[in-house]
Amino acid sequence: MALTDAQILQNASLALIGEYEITESDTTSKQYTLCDRFYEQARDEVLVAHLWNEAITDSIVVEATTAPIFGYSYKYAIPTDCLRIISIGTDQYSWEPKGGYIYTDFYSAPTTWAIGEEFIAGQYCTLSSVTYLCNVSNTAATATSPATDAATWTTTGGDYNVINLSYIKQLTTVSEFSPRLYQAISYKLAIMVVAAITGNMSNKTQLLNEYESLVLPQARGVDAAQGRPKKLYSSNTWIRARG
């Protein structure tokens, strides 16, 4: 059986510390055992350390059926593949993650279902004070509605608000890694396993210095150069107040 993409990446980590590569039949060596044990941790730690373009995703999240006991008005379940929350759609409201939920006073009403309205999978709508999740992208037709089309829509059982959520997702497919992300993960894994494999702490220090001073800063520079910066918010009221 051929090596997986993750094992090929692990071999890149072993090359950084001058160790022999994992092979298809190697399942008992120290190299294999340690790389297998720490790979996912290394991957996720690198993903949360930077806003990697390929790891940023957007989602619409529906309000939880039970409200917070105190402190905030609403809570929304954090997606299971979320490693780091970037924003909840507006910077005007405070929010905080607690116990698998986002607690905030922010809310947004789902789109009202209407004939001719286009809906995208993952979007929510309301009809007769009931909120529905769109499973299949569609254009609302006269013959069907969320209440009768169980294949296209899933009811939440109540009338709920939603938030637009941007976050860093847990990338598990190596082919989705950019070259910079691939390199950063290989370094991070090498840092985690080098002392146990070689017994040399100086190698770990050297790799850590390279990771923090070269690998991550270079990756951040490449990602920052892509796209167009957001416009700065300008308020005429605020300007007049200053005057």
Order of alpha helices (4+ residues) and beta strands (2+ residues): alpha-alpha-beta-beta-beta-beta-beta-beta-beta-beta-beta-beta-beta-beta-alpha-alpha-alpha-alpha
